[in-house]
């Protein structure tokens, strides 16, 4: 009996959870979602994004009678792991979704559909350069998203609920 109860509990847990799927314009239309409704939905990120900001400092001169060529590099990285929750801040031009992962002034990222092969999915929007990555303004500073971050898209959880109300009545039959 305990095994059956445990099996039922595991089955219930597995099938009561929602499934993460890419958020698309088609999904928005299907559920008739306006911007106010979208702000109530929990969004997630599909893959890890890494934003990098680096400063190089060169120092040339002499020290103890020797020529010195010193280079210092300071690198700040923001890592947003796969599955991180985010919220919709606003929608620009009816196609660019601005989402927030943390509080702070202008700490938002933009997502939009790609021309061609995106299937309506919303990917990280940046000024992509093959060498540096994607240039992004985050927190009023310029960061560069790694090329792998370009595959990050917005996800939502969908659940299917089927409610059935049943009313049973047992008929006893009739006697002559």
Secondary structure, DSSP 4 states (H G I P E B T S, - for coil): -HHHHHHHHHHHHHHHS-EEEE-BHHHHHHTT--HHHHTTSPEEESS-EEEEEEEEEEEEEEETTEEEEEEEEEEEEEEE-TT-EEEEEEEETTTEEEEESS-STT-EEEEEPPTTT-TTB-EE--EEETTTEEEEEETTEEEEE-GGGGG-BEEEEE------------------
